[in-house]
Amino acid sequence: MTATGQLVGASVPAGDWTQPPEPPFGHLLRLSDTTGVFEHARGALPRREHGYCVDDVGRALLVLAREPDPSAQLRTLTERCLSFLAHAQGPSGAFRNRMGYDRQWRGGVGAGDWWGRAMWGLGAAAAHGHQAWLREQASSCFTLGARQRSRSPRAMAYAALGAAEIIAVRPDNEVARALLRDAVPVVGRCGEDPAWPWPEERLAYANALLPDALIAAGQHLDDDVLTGHGLRLLEWLLETETHDGHLSVTPAGGWAPGSPRPAFDQQPIEAAALVEACVRALAVTGAQGWMHGARHGIAWFLGDNDLGTPMMDAETGGCSDGLGATGASANQGAESTLALLATLQHARRLGRADHDR
């Protein structure tokens, strides 16, 4: 596939993505209570002793804000997630990340990756929230949070995607535009070495987040050069994370040239980030090659991966926390389950777009 997505790589096996299930929200509701979303689970049971974190509540708000026709339960959970983030935010706009089951915060405020994830969720809620008051409150929290900047490429990339959510519906929002512009030098661009154009020395986690943010910045700042950097990085990443015609994503410990492939433990957040970026590339370029990248990511969750093992538990609606060398983890925590839900939301939209053509 070229950087514009014109050429199609290996085809995705029929049936792996063509009829994906509807996003199952039962496990997310199981992981939630009147305070927030529990971070970890033992099997499908929430591990209350580990408490809650802004990381996952921000992800949950993103997914919930994108749901087109949420149930009453999901609307209530959306409000709780927004309330949790508002409570986590300090006067400077930075966030505390972890809260114990006793509802006591652990640690102070900061602008680490959790800040970026909160900003993405807030941006989505400000743009797509189902009630005017919720959109207004999310916008207020986003504006306060946009006072911050982070040195972390992923934190700034997450925040940039939140800004892009707002700019897509309110192009004149200068707070969001300033955040999007400031994210670009922190995220980085393509390097000059075609064998390793990545802006970091090794791949880490949620890697497609970086080109996703560059594509979004190029789109909303009318910078075709920047869009091109994002597309080329995404093309290279897809090639790097494809093995024998399916995704073989970067493991939790990261990857650099010379390390073996396939490598484990692979995490759902990596496949979900690829789907997210490919869907954006498809929307920006119209090139159908990016549809195949998205389908590979969807298929990874449904079993087209290095072990041929589905990551989704059809009974619980949860997602395994990782793909190890001998199988999928039995645990179904919030990060992995929200990665599955976000991916199936995209699968539903792509399926409807195919049907409408």
C-alpha positions as a Markdown table, in Angstrom:
| # | Residue | x | y | z |
|---|---|---|---|---|
| 1 | Met | 0.0 | 0.0 | 0.0 |
| 2 | Thr | 1.3 | 3.4 | -0.8 |
| 3 | Ala | 1.2 | 6.4 | 1.5 |
| 4 | Thr | -2.1 | 7.5 | -0.1 |
| 5 | Gly | -3.6 | 4.0 | 0.4 |
| 6 | Gln | -4.1 | 3.3 | -3.3 |
| 7 | Leu | -2.6 | -0.2 | -3.4 |
| 8 | Val | -4.2 | -3.0 | -1.4 |
| 9 | Gly | -2.1 | -5.5 | 0.5 |
| 10 | Ala | -3.1 | -9.0 | 1.6 |
| 11 | Ser | -6.9 | -9.5 | 1.8 |
| 12 | Val | -8.6 | -10.1 | 5.1 |
| 13 | Pro | -10.2 | -13.5 | 5.3 |
| 14 | Ala | -14.0 | -13.4 | 4.5 |
| 15 | Gly | -16.2 | -13.6 | 7.6 |
| 16 | Asp | -13.6 | -12.2 | 10.1 |
| 17 | Trp | -14.8 | -8.6 | 9.7 |
| 18 | Thr | -17.8 | -8.6 | 7.3 |
| 19 | Gln | -20.4 | -9.3 | 10.0 |
| 20 | Pro | -18.8 | -8.2 | 13.3 |
| 21 | Pro | -21.0 | -8.1 | 16.4 |
| 22 | Glu | -22.6 | -5.0 | 17.7 |
| 23 | Pro | -20.5 | -3.4 | 20.4 |
| 24 | Pro | -21.4 | -5.3 | 23.6 |
| 25 | Phe | -21.6 | -2.9 | 26.6 |
| 26 | Gly | -22.5 | -5.4 | 29.2 |
| 27 | His | -18.9 | -5.8 | 30.5 |
| 28 | Leu | -18.2 | -2.1 | 30.6 |
| 29 | Leu | -21.3 | -1.8 | 32.8 |
| 30 | Arg | -20.1 | -4.6 | 34.9 |
| 31 | Leu | -16.8 | -2.8 | 35.4 |
| 32 | Ser | -18.6 | 0.4 | 36.4 |
| 33 | Asp | -20.2 | 1.7 | 39.6 |
| 34 | Thr | -21.6 | 5.0 | 40.8 |
| 35 | Thr | -18.1 | 6.4 | 41.0 |
| 36 | Gly | -16.3 | 5.4 | 37.8 |
| 37 | Val | -14.8 | 2.5 | 35.8 |
| 38 | Phe | -12.7 | -0.1 | 37.6 |
| 39 | Glu | -9.3 | -0.5 | 35.9 |
| 40 | His | -8.6 | -4.2 | 36.3 |
| 41 | Ala | -10.6 | -7.5 | 36.4 |
| 42 | Arg | -9.9 | -11.0 | 37.4 |
| 43 | Gly | -11.5 | -12.9 | 34.6 |
| 44 | Ala | -14.7 | -10.9 | 34.1 |
| 45 | Leu | -15.0 | -9.8 | 37.8 |
| 46 | Pro | -13.9 | -6.2 | 38.6 |
| 47 | Arg | -10.9 | -6.0 | 41.0 |
| 48 | Arg | -12.1 | -3.3 | 43.3 |
| 49 | Glu | -8.9 | -3.2 | 45.2 |
| 50 | His | -7.2 | -1.6 | 42.3 |
| 51 | Gly | -9.7 | 1.3 | 42.1 |
| 52 | Tyr | -10.2 | 3.6 | 39.2 |
| 53 | Cys | -8.0 | 5.7 | 36.9 |
| 54 | Val | -8.5 | 8.7 | 34.6 |
| 55 | Asp | -6.9 | 6.8 | 31.8 |
| 56 | Asp | -9.8 | 4.4 | 31.5 |
| 57 | Val | -12.6 | 6.8 | 32.4 |
| 58 | Gly | -11.3 | 9.1 | 29.6 |
| 59 | Arg | -11.4 | 6.1 | 27.2 |
| 60 | Ala | -14.9 | 5.3 | 28.4 |
| 61 | Leu | -16.2 | 8.8 | 27.8 |
| 62 | Leu | -14.8 | 8.7 | 24.3 |
| 63 | Val | -16.6 | 5.5 | 23.5 |
| 64 | Leu | -19.8 | 6.5 | 25.2 |
| 65 | Ala | -19.9 | 9.9 | 23.4 |
| 66 | Arg | -19.6 | 8.2 | 20.1 |
| 67 | Glu | -22.5 | 5.8 | 20.6 |
| 68 | Pro | -25.3 | 7.0 | 18.3 |
| 69 | Asp | -28.3 | 5.7 | 20.3 |
| 70 | Pro | -27.2 | 5.0 | 23.9 |
| 71 | Ser | -29.4 | 3.3 | 26.4 |
| 72 | Ala | -30.5 | 4.9 | 29.6 |
| 73 | Gln | -27.8 | 3.0 | 31.4 |
| 74 | Leu | -25.1 | 4.2 | 29.0 |
| 75 | Arg | -26.3 | 7.8 | 29.3 |
| 76 | Thr | -26.0 | 7.6 | 33.0 |
| 77 | Leu | -22.5 | 6.1 | 32.8 |
| 78 | Thr | -21.6 | 8.9 | 30.4 |
| 79 | Glu | -22.6 | 11.5 | 33.0 |
| 80 | Arg | -20.6 | 9.6 | 35.7 |
| 81 | Cys | -17.5 | 9.5 | 33.6 |
| 82 | Leu | -17.7 | 13.2 | 32.9 |
| 83 | Ser | -18.3 | 13.9 | 36.6 |
| 84 | Phe | -15.2 | 11.7 | 37.5 |
| 85 | Leu | -13.0 | 13.7 | 35.1 |
| 86 | Ala | -14.3 | 17.0 | 36.4 |
| 87 | His | -13.5 | 15.9 | 39.9 |
| 88 | Ala | -10.0 | 14.7 | 38.9 |
| 89 | Gln | -9.1 | 18.0 | 37.3 |
| 90 | Gly | -7.2 | 20.6 | 39.3 |
| 91 | Pro | -7.4 | 24.4 | 38.9 |
| 92 | Ser | -4.5 | 24.4 | 36.5 |
| 93 | Gly | -6.3 | 22.0 | 34.1 |
| 94 | Ala | -4.0 | 19.0 | 35.0 |
| 95 | Phe | -5.5 | 15.8 | 36.3 |
| 96 | Arg | -5.0 | 13.4 | 39.1 |
| 97 | Asn | -5.0 | 9.9 | 37.7 |
| 98 | Arg | -5.7 | 7.2 | 40.3 |
| 99 | Met | -8.5 | 6.9 | 42.9 |
| 100 | Gly | -8.8 | 4.1 | 45.3 |
| 101 | Tyr | -12.0 | 2.2 | 46.0 |
| 102 | Asp | -12.3 | 4.3 | 49.2 |
| 103 | Arg | -12.7 | 7.3 | 46.8 |
| 104 | Gln | -9.4 | 8.9 | 47.9 |
| 105 | Trp | -7.0 | 10.2 | 45.3 |
| 106 | Arg | -3.6 | 8.7 | 45.1 |
| 107 | Gly | -1.0 | 11.2 | 44.0 |
| 108 | Gly | -1.2 | 14.8 | 42.7 |
| 109 | Val | -2.1 | 16.4 | 39.4 |
| 110 | Gly | -0.1 | 16.1 | 36.3 |
| 111 | Ala | -0.1 | 16.2 | 32.5 |
| 112 | Gly | 1.0 | 12.7 | 31.7 |
| 113 | Asp | -0.7 | 10.4 | 29.3 |
| 114 | Trp | -3.8 | 10.3 | 31.5 |
| 115 | Trp | -4.2 | 14.0 | 30.8 |
| 116 | Gly | -4.2 | 13.4 | 27.1 |
| 117 | Arg | -6.7 | 10.5 | 27.3 |
| 118 | Ala | -9.0 | 12.7 | 29.4 |
| 119 | Met | -8.7 | 15.4 | 26.8 |
| 120 | Trp | -9.7 | 13.1 | 24.0 |
| 121 | Gly | -12.7 | 11.9 | 25.9 |
| 122 | Leu | -13.7 | 15.4 | 26.8 |
| 123 | Gly | -13.3 | 16.6 | 23.3 |
| 124 | Ala | -15.5 | 13.8 | 22.0 |
| 125 | Ala | -18.2 | 14.6 | 24.7 |
| 126 | Ala | -18.0 | 18.3 | 23.9 |
| 127 | Ala | -18.5 | 17.6 | 20.2 |
| 128 | His | -21.0 | 14.6 | 20.3 |
| 129 | Gly | -22.5 | 14.5 | 23.8 |
| 130 | His | -26.2 | 13.6 | 23.7 |
| 131 | Gln | -27.4 | 16.5 | 25.8 |
| 132 | Ala | -26.6 | 20.2 | 25.6 |
| 133 | Trp | -25.6 | 20.6 | 29.2 |
| 134 | Leu | -23.2 | 17.6 | 29.0 |
| 135 | Arg | -21.5 | 19.1 | 25.9 |
| 136 | Glu | -21.2 | 22.5 | 27.6 |
| 137 | Gln | -19.6 | 20.9 | 30.8 |
| 138 | Ala | -17.2 | 18.8 | 28.7 |
| 139 | Ser | -16.2 | 21.8 | 26.7 |
| 140 | Ser | -15.5 | 23.7 | 29.9 |
| 141 | Cys | -13.3 | 21.0 | 31.3 |
| 142 | Phe | -11.5 | 20.7 | 27.9 |
| 143 | Thr | -10.8 | 24.4 | 27.8 |
| 144 | Leu | -9.4 | 24.3 | 31.3 |
| 145 | Gly | -7.3 | 21.3 | 30.4 |
| 146 | Ala | -6.0 | 22.9 | 27.3 |
| 147 | Arg | -3.9 | 25.3 | 29.4 |
| 148 | Gln | -1.5 | 22.4 | 29.9 |
| 149 | Arg | 1.1 | 21.0 | 27.6 |
| 150 | Ser | 3.1 | 17.7 | 28.0 |
| 151 | Arg | 6.5 | 16.5 | 27.0 |
| 152 | Ser | 5.0 | 13.0 | 26.3 |
| 153 | Pro | 4.4 | 12.4 | 22.5 |
| 154 | Arg | 1.4 | 10.2 | 23.3 |
| 155 | Ala | -0.1 | 12.5 | 25.8 |
| 156 | Met | 0.0 | 15.3 | 23.3 |
| 157 | Ala | -1.2 | 13.0 | 20.5 |
| 158 | Tyr | -4.2 | 12.0 | 22.6 |
| 159 | Ala | -5.0 | 15.6 | 23.4 |
| 160 | Ala | -4.6 | 16.5 | 19.8 |
| 161 | Leu | -7.3 | 14.0 | 18.9 |
| 162 | Gly | -9.6 | 15.6 | 21.5 |
| 163 | Ala | -8.9 | 18.9 | 19.9 |
| 164 | Ala | -9.7 | 17.5 | 16.5 |
| 165 | Glu | -13.1 | 16.2 | 17.7 |
| 166 | Ile | -14.0 | 19.8 | 18.7 |
| 167 | Ile | -12.6 | 21.4 | 15.5 |
| 168 | Ala | -14.6 | 19.0 | 13.4 |
| 169 | Val | -17.8 | 20.6 | 14.7 |
| 170 | Arg | -16.5 | 24.0 | 15.7 |
| 171 | Pro | -13.7 | 25.0 | 13.3 |
| 172 | Asp | -13.3 | 28.5 | 14.9 |
| 173 | Asn | -12.4 | 27.1 | 18.3 |
| 174 | Glu | -8.9 | 28.7 | 18.8 |
| 175 | Val | -8.2 | 26.9 | 22.1 |
| 176 | Ala | -8.4 | 23.5 | 20.3 |
| 177 | Arg | -6.5 | 24.8 | 17.3 |
| 178 | Ala | -3.6 | 26.1 | 19.5 |
| 179 | Leu | -3.4 | 22.7 | 21.3 |
| 180 | Leu | -3.4 | 20.9 | 17.9 |
| 181 | Arg | -0.6 | 23.1 | 16.6 |
| 182 | Asp | 1.5 | 22.6 | 19.7 |
| 183 | Ala | 1.1 | 18.9 | 19.6 |
| 184 | Val | 2.9 | 18.5 | 16.3 |
| 185 | Pro | 6.5 | 19.1 | 17.3 |
| 186 | Val | 6.1 | 16.9 | 20.3 |
| 187 | Val | 4.6 | 14.0 | 18.4 |
| 188 | Gly | 7.3 | 14.2 | 15.7 |
| 189 | Arg | 7.4 | 13.6 | 12.0 |
| 190 | Cys | 8.9 | 11.1 | 9.5 |
| 191 | Gly | 12.6 | 10.5 | 9.8 |
| 192 | Glu | 14.8 | 10.5 | 6.7 |
| 193 | Asp | 15.8 | 6.7 | 7.0 |
| 194 | Pro | 13.1 | 4.8 | 4.9 |
| 195 | Ala | 13.9 | 1.7 | 6.9 |
| 196 | Trp | 13.1 | 3.4 | 10.2 |
| 197 | Pro | 11.1 | 6.6 | 9.6 |
| 198 | Trp | 9.5 | 6.3 | 13.1 |
| 199 | Pro | 10.1 | 9.4 | 15.3 |
| 200 | Glu | 11.2 | 7.2 | 18.2 |
| 201 | Glu | 14.1 | 4.8 | 18.6 |
| 202 | Arg | 11.6 | 1.9 | 19.2 |
| 203 | Leu | 8.0 | 1.2 | 18.9 |
| 204 | Ala | 6.2 | 1.4 | 22.3 |
| 205 | Tyr | 2.4 | 1.2 | 22.8 |
| 206 | Ala | -0.6 | 2.5 | 20.9 |
| 207 | Asn | 1.8 | 3.4 | 18.2 |
| 208 | Ala | -0.7 | 4.3 | 15.5 |
| 209 | Leu | -1.8 | 7.1 | 17.8 |
| 210 | Leu | 1.2 | 9.2 | 16.6 |
| 211 | Pro | 0.4 | 9.1 | 12.8 |
| 212 | Asp | -3.3 | 9.5 | 13.7 |
| 213 | Ala | -2.6 | 12.7 | 15.4 |
| 214 | Leu | -0.4 | 14.0 | 12.5 |
| 215 | Ile | -3.2 | 13.2 | 10.0 |
| 216 | Ala | -5.7 | 14.9 | 12.2 |
| 217 | Ala | -3.5 | 18.0 | 12.5 |
| 218 | Gly | -2.8 | 18.1 | 8.8 |
| 219 | Gln | -6.5 | 17.8 | 8.1 |
| 220 | His | -7.7 | 20.5 | 10.5 |
| 221 | Leu | -4.7 | 22.9 | 10.0 |
| 222 | Asp | -4.9 | 22.6 | 6.2 |
| 223 | Asp | -1.3 | 21.3 | 6.1 |
| 224 | Asp | -1.0 | 18.7 | 3.3 |
| 225 | Val | 2.7 | 18.1 | 4.1 |
| 226 | Leu | 1.8 | 17.2 | 7.7 |
| 227 | Thr | -0.9 | 14.9 | 6.5 |
| 228 | Gly | 1.6 | 13.2 | 4.3 |
| 229 | His | 4.0 | 12.6 | 7.2 |
| 230 | Gly | 1.2 | 10.9 | 9.1 |
| 231 | Leu | 0.1 | 8.7 | 6.1 |
| 232 | Arg | 3.7 | 7.6 | 5.5 |
| 233 | Leu | 4.2 | 6.7 | 9.1 |
| 234 | Leu | 0.9 | 4.8 | 9.2 |
| 235 | Glu | 1.8 | 2.9 | 6.0 |
| 236 | Trp | 5.2 | 1.9 | 7.4 |
| 237 | Leu | 3.6 | 0.9 | 10.8 |
| 238 | Leu | 1.0 | -1.3 | 9.0 |
| 239 | Glu | 3.7 | -3.0 | 7.0 |
| 240 | Thr | 5.8 | -3.5 | 10.1 |
| 241 | Glu | 2.9 | -4.9 | 12.2 |
| 242 | Thr | 1.7 | -7.3 | 9.5 |
| 243 | His | 2.9 | -10.9 | 9.4 |
| 244 | Asp | 1.6 | -13.7 | 7.1 |
| 245 | Gly | -1.4 | -11.6 | 6.0 |
| 246 | His | -2.6 | -10.7 | 9.5 |
| 247 | Leu | -1.7 | -8.2 | 12.2 |
| 248 | Ser | 1.1 | -9.2 | 14.5 |
| 249 | Val | 1.1 | -6.1 | 16.7 |
| 250 | Thr | 3.9 | -4.7 | 18.8 |
| 251 | Pro | 4.0 | -6.3 | 22.2 |
| 252 | Ala | 3.7 | -4.6 | 25.5 |
| 253 | Gly | 7.5 | -4.4 | 25.9 |
| 254 | Gly | 7.9 | -2.6 | 22.7 |
| 255 | Trp | 9.9 | -3.6 | 19.6 |
| 256 | Ala | 12.9 | -2.5 | 17.6 |
| 257 | Pro | 14.8 | -3.9 | 14.6 |
| 258 | Gly | 16.5 | -7.1 | 15.4 |
| 259 | Ser | 13.9 | -8.3 | 17.9 |
| 260 | Pro | 11.9 | -11.4 | 17.0 |
| 261 | Arg | 8.5 | -11.5 | 15.4 |
| 262 | Pro | 5.9 | -12.6 | 16.2 |
| 263 | Ala | 6.4 | -11.2 | 19.7 |
| 264 | Phe | 4.1 | -11.4 | 22.8 |
| 265 | Asp | 2.4 | -10.1 | 24.9 |
| 266 | Gln | 0.3 | -8.2 | 22.3 |
| 267 | Gln | -2.4 | -5.8 | 23.7 |
| 268 | Pro | -5.7 | -4.7 | 22.2 |
| 269 | Ile | -4.8 | -1.0 | 22.5 |
| 270 | Glu | -2.3 | -1.5 | 19.7 |
| 271 | Ala | -4.8 | -3.0 | 17.2 |
| 272 | Ala | -7.5 | -0.5 | 18.2 |
| 273 | Ala | -5.1 | 2.4 | 17.6 |
| 274 | Leu | -4.4 | 1.1 | 14.1 |
| 275 | Val | -8.1 | 0.9 | 13.3 |
| 276 | Glu | -8.6 | 4.4 | 14.6 |
| 277 | Ala | -5.8 | 5.8 | 12.4 |
| 278 | Cys | -6.8 | 3.8 | 9.3 |
| 279 | Val | -10.4 | 5.1 | 9.6 |
| 280 | Arg | -9.1 | 8.7 | 9.8 |
| 281 | Ala | -6.8 | 8.1 | 6.8 |
| 282 | Leu | -9.7 | 6.7 | 4.8 |
| 283 | Ala | -11.9 | 9.7 | 5.7 |
| 284 | Val | -9.1 | 12.2 | 4.7 |
| 285 | Thr | -7.9 | 10.6 | 1.5 |
| 286 | Gly | -10.9 | 8.5 | 0.3 |
| 287 | Ala | -8.4 | 5.8 | -0.7 |
| 288 | Gln | -9.9 | 2.4 | -0.1 |
| 289 | Gly | -6.6 | 0.8 | 0.7 |
| 290 | Trp | -7.0 | 2.2 | 4.2 |
| 291 | Met | -10.2 | 0.2 | 4.6 |
| 292 | His | -8.1 | -2.9 | 4.4 |
| 293 | Gly | -5.9 | -1.7 | 7.2 |
| 294 | Ala | -8.9 | -1.1 | 9.4 |
| 295 | Arg | -10.3 | -4.5 | 8.6 |
| 296 | His | -7.1 | -6.2 | 9.6 |
| 297 | Gly | -7.4 | -4.5 | 13.0 |
| 298 | Ile | -11.0 | -5.6 | 13.4 |
| 299 | Ala | -10.2 | -9.1 | 12.4 |
| 300 | Trp | -7.3 | -9.2 | 15.0 |
| 301 | Phe | -10.0 | -8.9 | 17.7 |
| 302 | Leu | -12.1 | -11.6 | 16.1 |
| 303 | Gly | -9.3 | -14.2 | 15.9 |
| 304 | Asp | -7.2 | -13.4 | 12.8 |
| 305 | Asn | -4.0 | -13.0 | 14.8 |
| 306 | Asp | -0.8 | -14.9 | 15.5 |
| 307 | Leu | -2.6 | -17.6 | 17.4 |
| 308 | Gly | -6.0 | -17.6 | 15.6 |
| 309 | Thr | -7.5 | -16.8 | 19.0 |
| 310 | Pro | -10.5 | -14.5 | 19.4 |
| 311 | Met | -9.9 | -11.7 | 21.9 |
| 312 | Met | -13.6 | -11.0 | 22.5 |
| 313 | Asp | -15.5 | -13.1 | 25.0 |
| 314 | Ala | -18.9 | -13.5 | 23.5 |
| 315 | Glu | -20.5 | -14.5 | 26.8 |
| 316 | Thr | -19.3 | -11.6 | 28.9 |
| 317 | Gly | -18.8 | -8.9 | 26.2 |
| 318 | Gly | -15.3 | -8.3 | 27.6 |
| 319 | Cys | -12.0 | -8.4 | 25.8 |
| 320 | Ser | -8.8 | -10.3 | 26.9 |
| 321 | Asp | -6.1 | -8.1 | 28.3 |
| 322 | Gly | -3.5 | -9.6 | 26.0 |
| 323 | Leu | -2.4 | -12.2 | 23.5 |
| 324 | Gly | 0.5 | -14.3 | 25.0 |
| 325 | Ala | 2.6 | -17.0 | 23.4 |
| 326 | Thr | 0.3 | -19.7 | 24.6 |
| 327 | Gly | -3.1 | -18.0 | 24.4 |
| 328 | Ala | -5.2 | -15.1 | 25.4 |
| 329 | Ser | -5.3 | -13.7 | 28.9 |
| 330 | Ala | -8.4 | -14.7 | 30.9 |
| 331 | Asn | -8.5 | -11.2 | 32.4 |
| 332 | Gln | -10.8 | -8.6 | 30.9 |
| 333 | Gly | -9.9 | -5.2 | 32.2 |
| 334 | Ala | -11.2 | -1.8 | 31.2 |
| 335 | Glu | -8.4 | -0.8 | 28.7 |
| 336 | Ser | -8.8 | -3.9 | 26.6 |
| 337 | Thr | -12.6 | -3.9 | 26.7 |
| 338 | Leu | -12.8 | -0.2 | 25.7 |
| 339 | Ala | -10.4 | -1.0 | 22.8 |
| 340 | Leu | -12.7 | -3.7 | 21.6 |
| 341 | Leu | -15.8 | -1.4 | 21.9 |
| 342 | Ala | -14.1 | 1.4 | 20.0 |
| 343 | Thr | -13.1 | -1.0 | 17.3 |
| 344 | Leu | -16.5 | -2.5 | 16.9 |
| 345 | Gln | -18.0 | 1.0 | 16.7 |
| 346 | His | -15.8 | 1.7 | 13.7 |
| 347 | Ala | -16.6 | -1.7 | 12.3 |
| 348 | Arg | -20.3 | -0.9 | 12.5 |
| 349 | Arg | -19.8 | 2.4 | 10.7 |
| 350 | Leu | -17.6 | 0.9 | 8.0 |
| 351 | Gly | -20.2 | -1.9 | 7.4 |
| 352 | Arg | -22.9 | 0.7 | 7.0 |
| 353 | Ala | -20.8 | 2.7 | 4.6 |
| 354 | Asp | -20.1 | -0.5 | 2.5 |
| 355 | His | -23.9 | -1.2 | 2.5 |
| 356 | Asp | -24.7 | 2.3 | 1.3 |
| 357 | Arg | -22.3 | 2.2 | -1.6 |
